[in-house]
């Protein structure tokens, strides 16, 4: 079955960096777009980035452009979210997501806390 497992979250001071990883299994990883979302309690889940199956790397929120990058390693079935110059407003649970075949799959999430 499809599984997505995130790692790399934690507590970091403002201006610090973190790299999140998401390992996919149970599907042909290279064929599917891989997304990163984040969610703050009480707010809607926000799409942060997409690493497409065709090699495009897209960052969505203006608030993180220039600070976050997304990349994938198909040989390792892994997608990364590199976050630099982190700000307290980046505090959230970060989720990996992919729409595989006719299903919408999510990881369990990894918590990122940025202290001021």
N, CA, C and O atoms as a GROMACS GRO file, in nm:
protein
  464
    1UNK      N    1   0.084  -0.118   0.000
    1UNK     CA    2   0.000   0.000   0.000
    1UNK      C    3   0.088   0.124   0.000
    1UNK      O    4   0.206   0.120   0.036
    2UNK      N    5   0.027   0.234  -0.042
    2UNK     CA    6   0.101   0.360  -0.050
    2UNK      C    7   0.130   0.411   0.091
    2UNK      O    8   0.042   0.417   0.176
    3UNK      N    9   0.255   0.447   0.113
    3UNK     CA   10   0.294   0.508   0.240
    3UNK      C   11   0.385   0.626   0.214
    3UNK      O   12   0.471   0.623   0.126
    4UNK      N   13   0.365   0.729   0.292
    4UNK     CA   14   0.450   0.847   0.289
    4UNK      C   15   0.496   0.873   0.433
    4UNK      O   16   0.414   0.882   0.524
    5UNK      N   17   0.625   0.884   0.453
    5UNK     CA   18   0.679   0.901   0.587
    5UNK      C   19   0.772   1.022   0.589
    5UNK      O   20   0.876   1.024   0.523
    6UNK      N   21   0.730   1.123   0.666
    6UNK     CA   22   0.810   1.244   0.678
    6UNK      C   23   0.907   1.234   0.795
    6UNK      O   24   0.885   1.159   0.890
    7UNK      N   25   1.012   1.312   0.786
    7UNK     CA   26   1.107   1.326   0.896
    7UNK      C   27   1.178   1.458   0.881
    7UNK      O   28   1.171   1.523   0.777
    8UNK      N   29   1.248   1.497   0.987
    8UNK     CA   30   1.332   1.616   0.980
    8UNK      C   31   1.280   1.738   1.052
    8UNK      O   32   1.349   1.839   1.060
    9UNK      N   33   1.159   1.730   1.106
    9UNK     CA   34   1.108   1.844   1.179
    9UNK      C   35   1.178   1.861   1.313
    9UNK      O   36   1.260   1.778   1.353
   10UNK      N   37   1.142   1.968   1.380
   10UNK     CA   38   1.202   1.992   1.511
   10UNK      C   39   1.188   2.136   1.553
   10UNK      O   40   1.112   2.214   1.494
   11UNK      N   41   1.262   2.171   1.658
   11UNK     CA   42   1.263   2.305   1.713
   11UNK      C   43   1.389   2.376   1.665
   11UNK      O   44   1.500   2.324   1.677
   12UNK      N   45   1.370   2.496   1.610
   12UNK     CA   46   1.483   2.571   1.559
   12UNK      C   47   1.462   2.719   1.592
   12UNK      O   48   1.348   2.766   1.600
   13UNK      N   49   1.571   2.790   1.610
   13UNK     CA   50   1.562   2.934   1.633
   13UNK      C   51   1.534   3.006   1.502
   13UNK      O   52   1.568   2.957   1.394
   14UNK      N   53   1.473   3.122   1.512
   14UNK     CA   54   1.450   3.205   1.394
   14UNK      C   55   1.583   3.227   1.321
   14UNK      O   56   1.688   3.244   1.383
   15UNK      N   57   1.576   3.228   1.190
   15UNK     CA   58   1.690   3.240   1.097
   15UNK      C   59   1.764   3.108   1.076
   15UNK      O   60   1.858   3.101   0.998
   16UNK      N   61   1.721   3.005   1.146
   16UNK     CA   62   1.782   2.875   1.128
   16UNK      C   63   1.727   2.803   1.006
   16UNK      O   64   1.645   2.856   0.931
   17UNK      N   65   1.775   2.680   0.989
   17UNK     CA   66   1.737   2.600   0.872
   17UNK      C   67   1.697   2.459   0.915
   17UNK      O   68   1.741   2.408   1.018
   18UNK      N   69   1.614   2.399   0.834
   18UNK     CA   70   1.576   2.258   0.850
   18UNK      C   71   1.556   2.199   0.711
   18UNK      O   72   1.519   2.268   0.617
   19UNK      N   73   1.582   2.069   0.702
   19UNK     CA   74   1.550   1.997   0.579
   19UNK      C   75   1.455   1.884   0.612
   19UNK      O   76   1.489   1.793   0.688
   20UNK      N   77   1.337   1.891   0.556
   20UNK     CA   78   1.239   1.785   0.573
   20UNK      C   79   1.256   1.683   0.461
   20UNK      O   80   1.290   1.716   0.348
   21UNK      N   81   1.231   1.558   0.496
   21UNK     CA   82   1.236   1.449   0.399
   21UNK      C   83   1.105   1.372   0.402
   21UNK      O   84   1.039   1.363   0.506
   22UNK      N   85   1.069   1.317   0.290
   22UNK     CA   86   0.951   1.232   0.280
   22UNK      C   87   0.986   1.114   0.190
   22UNK      O   88   1.020   1.132   0.073
   23UNK      N   89   0.977   0.996   0.246
   23UNK     CA   90   1.003   0.874   0.171
   23UNK      C   91   0.872   0.809   0.131
   23UNK      O   92   0.786   0.786   0.215
   24UNK      N   93   0.858   0.781   0.003
   24UNK     CA   94   0.738   0.716  -0.047
   24UNK      C   95   0.763   0.569  -0.076
   24UNK      O   96   0.872   0.531  -0.116
   25UNK      N   97   0.661   0.487  -0.054
   25UNK     CA   98   0.670   0.346  -0.086
   25UNK      C   99   0.534   0.295  -0.130
   25UNK      O  100   0.431   0.356  -0.102
   26UNK      N  101   0.535   0.181  -0.200
   26UNK     CA  102   0.410   0.120  -0.244
   26UNK      C  103   0.359   0.173  -0.376
   26UNK      O  104   0.248   0.138  -0.418
   27UNK      N  105   0.438   0.256  -0.442
   27UNK     CA  106   0.398   0.309  -0.573
   27UNK      C  107   0.525   0.347  -0.650
   27UNK      O  108   0.634   0.353  -0.593
   28UNK      N  109   0.509   0.372  -0.779
   28UNK     CA  110   0.623   0.411  -0.861
   28UNK      C  111   0.647   0.560  -0.842
   28UNK      O  112   0.586   0.644  -0.909
   29UNK      N  113   0.735   0.589  -0.750
   29UNK     CA  114   0.756   0.725  -0.700
   29UNK      C  115   0.779   0.826  -0.813
   29UNK      O  116   0.722   0.935  -0.812
   30UNK      N  117   0.861   0.789  -0.908
   30UNK     CA  118   0.903   0.884  -1.012
   30UNK      C  119   0.788   0.929  -1.102
   30UNK      O  120   0.801   1.029  -1.173
   31UNK      N  121   0.678   0.860  -1.100
   31UNK     CA  122   0.568   0.891  -1.191
   31UNK      C  123   0.472   0.996  -1.137
   31UNK      O  124   0.384   1.043  -1.210
   32UNK      N  125   0.488   1.035  -1.010
   32UNK     CA  126   0.387   1.120  -0.947
   32UNK      C  127   0.446   1.248  -0.891
   32UNK      O  128   0.559   1.251  -0.841
   33UNK      N  129   0.366   1.353  -0.901
   33UNK     CA  130   0.401   1.477  -0.834
   33UNK      C  131   0.401   1.455  -0.684
   33UNK      O  132   0.318   1.381  -0.630
   34UNK      N  133   0.492   1.520  -0.617
   34UNK     CA  134   0.501   1.513  -0.471
   34UNK      C  135   0.484   1.653  -0.414
   34UNK      O  136   0.549   1.748  -0.458
   35UNK      N  137   0.396   1.664  -0.317
   35UNK     CA  138   0.362   1.794  -0.259
   35UNK      C  139   0.401   1.802  -0.112
   35UNK      O  140   0.406   1.703  -0.040
   36UNK      N  141   0.430   1.925  -0.071
   36UNK     CA  142   0.442   1.958   0.072
   36UNK      C  143   0.332   2.057   0.108
   36UNK      O  144   0.310   2.156   0.039
   37UNK      N  145   0.265   2.029   0.219
   37UNK     CA  146   0.165   2.117   0.276
   37UNK      C  147   0.207   2.149   0.419
   37UNK      O  148   0.293   2.082   0.477
   38UNK      N  149   0.145   2.252   0.474
   38UNK     CA  150   0.162   2.279   0.616
   38UNK      C  151   0.029   2.324   0.673
   38UNK      O  152  -0.058   2.376   0.604
   39UNK      N  153   0.017   2.302   0.804
   39UNK     CA  154  -0.108   2.338   0.871
   39UNK      C  155  -0.080   2.387   1.011
   39UNK      O  156  -0.004   2.327   1.087
   40UNK      N  157  -0.145   2.496   1.042
   40UNK     CA  158  -0.144   2.553   1.176
   40UNK      C  159  -0.281   2.523   1.237
   40UNK      O  160  -0.381   2.533   1.167
   41UNK      N  161  -0.287   2.488   1.364
   41UNK     CA  162  -0.417   2.458   1.426
   41UNK      C  163  -0.517   2.570   1.403
   41UNK      O  164  -0.487   2.688   1.424
   42UNK      N  165  -0.637   2.533   1.360
   42UNK     CA  166  -0.742   2.631   1.338
   42UNK      C  167  -0.740   2.694   1.201
   42UNK      O  168  -0.828   2.774   1.169
   43UNK      N  169  -0.642   2.660   1.120
   43UNK     CA  170  -0.632   2.716   0.986
   43UNK      C  171  -0.635   2.606   0.881
   43UNK      O  172  -0.612   2.489   0.912
   44UNK      N  173  -0.664   2.645   0.758
   44UNK     CA  174  -0.666   2.548   0.648
   44UNK      C  175  -0.526   2.502   0.614
   44UNK      O  176  -0.428   2.575   0.632
   45UNK      N  177  -0.519   2.380   0.567
   45UNK     CA  178  -0.391   2.328   0.521
   45UNK      C  179  -0.349   2.407   0.397
   45UNK      O  180  -0.430   2.432   0.308
   46UNK      N  181  -0.223   2.445   0.393
   46UNK     CA  182  -0.170   2.532   0.286
   46UNK      C  183  -0.067   2.454   0.206
   46UNK      O  184   0.024   2.392   0.262
   47UNK      N  185  -0.080   2.456   0.073
   47UNK     CA  186   0.021   2.390  -0.009
   47UNK      C  187   0.145   2.479  -0.017
   47UNK      O  188   0.136   2.598  -0.048
   48UNK      N  189   0.258   2.419   0.011
   48UNK     CA  190   0.384   2.493   0.016
   48UNK      C  191   0.467   2.471  -0.111
   48UNK      O  192   0.524   2.566  -0.165
   49UNK      N  193   0.473   2.348  -0.156
   49UNK     CA  194   0.564   2.319  -0.267
   49UNK      C  195   0.522   2.192  -0.341
   49UNK      O  196   0.454   2.106  -0.286
   50UNK      N  197   0.564   2.184  -0.466
   50UNK     CA  198   0.545   2.064  -0.547
   50UNK      C  199   0.672   2.034  -0.625
   50UNK      O  200   0.731   2.122  -0.688
   51UNK      N  201   0.712   1.909  -0.619
   51UNK     CA  202   0.818   1.859  -0.707
   51UNK      C  203   0.748   1.769  -0.809
   51UNK      O  204   0.705   1.659  -0.776
   52UNK      N  205   0.737   1.816  -0.931
   52UNK     CA  206   0.659   1.742  -1.029
   52UNK      C  207   0.735   1.622  -1.083
   52UNK      O  208   0.857   1.612  -1.071
   53UNK      N  209   0.661   1.532  -1.142
   53UNK     CA  210   0.721   1.412  -1.202
   53UNK      C  211   0.804   1.448  -1.324
   53UNK      O  212   0.888   1.369  -1.368
   54UNK      N  213   0.780   1.566  -1.379
   54UNK     CA  214   0.852   1.608  -1.500
   54UNK      C  215   0.972   1.696  -1.468
   54UNK      O  216   1.038   1.747  -1.559
   55UNK      N  217   1.000   1.715  -1.339
   55UNK     CA  218   1.122   1.786  -1.302
   55UNK      C  219   1.106   1.930  -1.262
   55UNK      O  220   1.206   1.998  -1.234
   56UNK      N  221   0.983   1.979  -1.257
   56UNK     CA  222   0.963   2.116  -1.210
   56UNK      C  223   0.956   2.120  -1.058
   56UNK      O  224   0.904   2.028  -0.995
   57UNK      N  225   1.007   2.225  -1.002
   57UNK     CA  226   1.004   2.247  -0.857
   57UNK      C  227   0.935   2.380  -0.832
   57UNK      O  228   0.984   2.486  -0.873
   58UNK      N  229   0.823   2.373  -0.764
   58UNK     CA  230   0.737   2.490  -0.752
   58UNK      C  231   0.717   2.524  -0.606
   58UNK      O  232   0.687   2.438  -0.524
   59UNK      N  233   0.734   2.651  -0.574
   59UNK     CA  234   0.704   2.703  -0.440
   59UNK      C  235   0.583   2.794  -0.453
   59UNK      O  236   0.579   2.879  -0.542
   60UNK      N  237   0.484   2.779  -0.367
   60UNK     CA  238   0.359   2.852  -0.384
   60UNK      C  239   0.348   2.979  -0.300
   60UNK      O  240   0.327   3.086  -0.358
   61UNK      N  241   0.360   2.974  -0.168
   61UNK     CA  242   0.333   3.097  -0.094
   61UNK      C  243   0.443   3.200  -0.115
   61UNK      O  244   0.562   3.169  -0.110
   62UNK      N  245   0.400   3.323  -0.138
   62UNK     CA  246   0.499   3.430  -0.154
   62UNK      C  247   0.585   3.444  -0.028
   62UNK      O  248   0.701   3.485  -0.036
   63UNK      N  249   0.527   3.410   0.086
   63UNK     CA  250   0.597   3.428   0.213
   63UNK      C  251   0.719   3.339   0.229
   63UNK      O  252   0.806   3.366   0.312
   64UNK      N  253   0.728   3.233   0.150
   64UNK     CA  254   0.844   3.143   0.164
   64UNK      C  255   0.932   3.141   0.041
   64UNK      O  256   1.039   3.079   0.043
   65UNK      N  257   0.892   3.207  -0.064
   65UNK     CA  258   0.976   3.211  -0.185
   65UNK      C  259   1.108   3.278  -0.152
   65UNK      O  260   1.114   3.380  -0.084
   66UNK      N  261   1.214   3.218  -0.203
   66UNK     CA  262   1.348   3.266  -0.172
   66UNK      C  263   1.405   3.206  -0.046
   66UNK      O  264   1.524   3.218  -0.019
   67UNK      N  265   1.322   3.139   0.034
   67UNK     CA  266   1.369   3.075   0.158
   67UNK      C  267   1.355   2.924   0.154
   67UNK      O  268   1.436   2.853   0.212
   68UNK      N  269   1.253   2.875   0.086
   68UNK     CA  270   1.226   2.731   0.078
   68UNK      C  271   1.256   2.681  -0.064
   68UNK      O  272   1.230   2.751  -0.162
   69UNK      N  273   1.309   2.562  -0.072
   69UNK     CA  274   1.324   2.495  -0.201
   69UNK      C  275   1.278   2.350  -0.187
   69UNK      O  276   1.284   2.291  -0.079
   70UNK      N  277   1.231   2.296  -0.297
   70UNK     CA  278   1.185   2.157  -0.300
   70UNK      C  279   1.267   2.082  -0.404
   70UNK      O  280   1.303   2.137  -0.508
   71UNK      N  281   1.294   1.958  -0.373
   71UNK     CA  282   1.370   1.874  -0.465
   71UNK      C  283   1.334   1.729  -0.441
   71UNK      O  284   1.282   1.693  -0.335
   72UNK      N  285   1.362   1.645  -0.539
   72UNK     CA  286   1.332   1.503  -0.522
   72UNK      C  287   1.450   1.421  -0.570
   72UNK      O  288   1.527   1.462  -0.657
   73UNK      N  289   1.461   1.303  -0.510
   73UNK     CA  290   1.561   1.204  -0.551
   73UNK      C  291   1.484   1.077  -0.582
   73UNK      O  292   1.450   1.001  -0.491
   74UNK      N  293   1.457   1.054  -0.709
   74UNK     CA  294   1.376   0.939  -0.746
   74UNK      C  295   1.445   0.807  -0.717
   74UNK      O  296   1.380   0.706  -0.694
   75UNK      N  297   1.576   0.807  -0.718
   75UNK     CA  298   1.649   0.684  -0.688
   75UNK      C  299   1.627   0.642  -0.543
   75UNK      O  300   1.637   0.524  -0.509
   76UNK      N  301   1.598   0.740  -0.457
   76UNK     CA  302   1.576   0.711  -0.315
   76UNK      C  303   1.429   0.725  -0.275
   76UNK      O  304   1.396   0.718  -0.157
   77UNK      N  305   1.342   0.746  -0.374
   77UNK     CA  306   1.199   0.763  -0.345
   77UNK      C  307   1.174   0.870  -0.239
   77UNK      O  308   1.090   0.853  -0.151
   78UNK      N  309   1.247   0.978  -0.250
   78UNK     CA  310   1.244   1.080  -0.146
   78UNK      C  311   1.223   1.219  -0.206
   78UNK      O  312   1.280   1.253  -0.309
   79UNK      N  313   1.140   1.297  -0.138
   79UNK     CA  314   1.125   1.439  -0.172
   79UNK      C  315   1.168   1.519  -0.049
   79UNK      O  316   1.142   1.481   0.065
   80UNK      N  317   1.234   1.630  -0.076
   80UNK     CA  318   1.289   1.713   0.030
   80UNK      C  319   1.226   1.852   0.028
   80UNK      O  320   1.184   1.901  -0.077
   81UNK      N  321   1.219   1.912   0.145
   81UNK     CA  322   1.184   2.053   0.155
   81UNK      C  323   1.295   2.119   0.238
   81UNK      O  324   1.305   2.099   0.359
   82UNK      N  325   1.376   2.198   0.171
   82UNK     CA  326   1.483   2.271   0.238
   82UNK      C  327   1.429   2.407   0.280
   82UNK      O  328   1.382   2.484   0.196
   83UNK      N  329   1.436   2.434   0.408
   83UNK     CA  330   1.382   2.558   0.463
   83UNK      C  331   1.496   2.636   0.528
   83UNK      O  332   1.564   2.586   0.617
   84UNK      N  333   1.515   2.758   0.483
   84UNK     CA  334   1.619   2.842   0.538
   84UNK      C  335   1.559   2.972   0.589
   84UNK      O  336   1.445   3.006   0.559
   85UNK      N  337   1.638   3.044   0.669
   85UNK     CA  338   1.592   3.171   0.726
   85UNK      C  339   1.451   3.157   0.783
   85UNK      O  340   1.362   3.236   0.754
   86UNK      N  341   1.434   3.054   0.863
   86UNK     CA  342   1.302   3.026   0.917
   86UNK      C  343   1.251   3.136   1.008
   86UNK      O  344   1.328   3.202   1.078
   87UNK      N  345   1.120   3.154   1.005
   87UNK     CA  346   1.055   3.257   1.084
   87UNK      C  347   0.951   3.193   1.175
   87UNK      O  348   0.902   3.084   1.145
   88UNK      N  349   0.918   3.258   1.285
   88UNK     CA  350   0.816   3.200   1.375
   88UNK      C  351   0.685   3.166   1.302
   88UNK      O  352   0.617   3.070   1.340
   89UNK      N  353   0.650   3.242   1.201
   89UNK     CA  354   0.525   3.214   1.129
   89UNK      C  355   0.534   3.090   1.040
   89UNK      O  356   0.434   3.050   0.982
   90UNK      N  357   0.651   3.030   1.030
   90UNK     CA  358   0.665   2.902   0.960
   90UNK      C  359   0.631   2.784   1.050
   90UNK      O  360   0.626   2.670   1.004
   91UNK      N  361   0.608   2.811   1.177
   91UNK     CA  362   0.570   2.705   1.270
   91UNK      C  363   0.441   2.638   1.224
   91UNK      O  364   0.340   2.706   1.204
   92UNK      N  365   0.445   2.508   1.208
   92UNK     CA  366   0.331   2.433   1.156
   92UNK      C  367   0.366   2.284   1.157
   92UNK      O  368   0.480   2.246   1.180
   93UNK      N  369   0.265   2.203   1.131
   93UNK     CA  370   0.290   2.064   1.097
   93UNK      C  371   0.302   2.057   0.945
   93UNK      O  372   0.215   2.106   0.873
   94UNK      N  373   0.408   1.995   0.899
   94UNK     CA  374   0.434   1.984   0.756
   94UNK      C  375   0.401   1.842   0.710
   94UNK      O  376   0.443   1.744   0.771
   95UNK      N  377   0.325   1.835   0.601
   95UNK     CA  378   0.278   1.707   0.550
   95UNK      C  379   0.327   1.685   0.407
   95UNK      O  380   0.336   1.777   0.327
   96UNK      N  381   0.358   1.562   0.379
   96UNK     CA  382   0.389   1.517   0.244
   96UNK      C  383   0.261   1.459   0.183
   96UNK      O  384   0.180   1.398   0.253
   97UNK      N  385   0.244   1.480   0.054
   97UNK     CA  386   0.119   1.438  -0.012
   97UNK      C  387   0.146   1.399  -0.156
   97UNK      O  388   0.233   1.456  -0.223
   98UNK      N  389   0.071   1.301  -0.202
   98UNK     CA  390   0.074   1.269  -0.344
   98UNK      C  391  -0.060   1.209  -0.385
   98UNK      O  392  -0.122   1.134  -0.309
   99UNK      N  393  -0.103   1.243  -0.504
   99UNK     CA  394  -0.226   1.186  -0.560
   99UNK      C  395  -0.182   1.071  -0.650
   99UNK      O  396  -0.146   1.090  -0.766
  100UNK      N  397  -0.186   0.952  -0.594
  100UNK     CA  398  -0.139   0.832  -0.663
  100UNK      C  399  -0.258   0.758  -0.720
  100UNK      O  400  -0.351   0.724  -0.646
  101UNK      N  401  -0.256   0.734  -0.850
  101UNK     CA  402  -0.369   0.668  -0.918
  101UNK      C  403  -0.495   0.748  -0.883
  101UNK      O  404  -0.503   0.866  -0.917
  102UNK      N  405  -0.591   0.689  -0.820
  102UNK     CA  406  -0.716   0.759  -0.786
  102UNK      C  407  -0.725   0.792  -0.638
  102UNK      O  408  -0.832   0.826  -0.588
  103UNK      N  409  -0.613   0.783  -0.569
  103UNK     CA  410  -0.615   0.810  -0.426
  103UNK      C  411  -0.534   0.932  -0.388
  103UNK      O  412  -0.442   0.971  -0.460
  104UNK      N  413  -0.567   0.992  -0.276
  104UNK     CA  414  -0.499   1.109  -0.222
  104UNK      C  415  -0.433   1.065  -0.092
  104UNK      O  416  -0.501   1.034   0.006
  105UNK      N  417  -0.301   1.063  -0.091
  105UNK     CA  418  -0.229   1.005   0.022
  105UNK      C  419  -0.150   1.111   0.098
  105UNK      O  420  -0.096   1.205   0.040
  106UNK      N  421  -0.146   1.092   0.231
  106UNK     CA  422  -0.078   1.186   0.319
  106UNK      C  423   0.013   1.112   0.414
  106UNK      O  424  -0.015   1.000   0.455
  107UNK      N  425   0.122   1.177   0.449
  107UNK     CA  426   0.204   1.127   0.557
  107UNK      C  427   0.144   1.168   0.690
  107UNK      O  428   0.039   1.231   0.697
  108UNK      N  429   0.213   1.129   0.796
  108UNK     CA  430   0.163   1.155   0.931
  108UNK      C  431   0.195   1.296   0.977
  108UNK      O  432   0.141   1.343   1.077
  109UNK      N  433   0.283   1.364   0.906
  109UNK     CA  434   0.320   1.501   0.941
  109UNK      C  435   0.444   1.506   1.029
  109UNK      O  436   0.472   1.413   1.104
  110UNK      N  437   0.516   1.615   1.017
  110UNK     CA  438   0.631   1.640   1.104
  110UNK      C  439   0.621   1.784   1.154
  110UNK      O  440   0.599   1.876   1.075
  111UNK      N  441   0.638   1.801   1.283
  111UNK     CA  442   0.619   1.931   1.347
  111UNK      C  443   0.745   2.016   1.331
  111UNK      O  444   0.857   1.972   1.357
  112UNK      N  445   0.723   2.140   1.289
  112UNK     CA  446   0.830   2.239   1.284
  112UNK      C  447   0.791   2.353   1.377
  112UNK      O  448   0.684   2.411   1.364
  113UNK      N  449   0.880   2.384   1.471
  113UNK     CA  450   0.858   2.494   1.563
  113UNK      C  451   0.976   2.590   1.551
  113UNK      O  452   1.092   2.552   1.568
  114UNK      N  453   0.944   2.714   1.520
  114UNK     CA  454   1.048   2.816   1.505
  114UNK      C  455   1.031   2.916   1.620
  114UNK      O  456   0.929   2.984   1.630
  115UNK      N  457   1.132   2.924   1.703
  115UNK     CA  458   1.126   3.015   1.817
  115UNK      C  459   1.186   3.150   1.780
  115UNK      O  460   1.279   3.160   1.701
  116UNK      N  461   1.129   3.253   1.840
  116UNK     CA  462   1.178   3.388   1.809
  116UNK      C  463   1.293   3.427   1.900
  116UNK      O  464   1.347   3.538   1.888
   0.00000   0.00000   0.00000
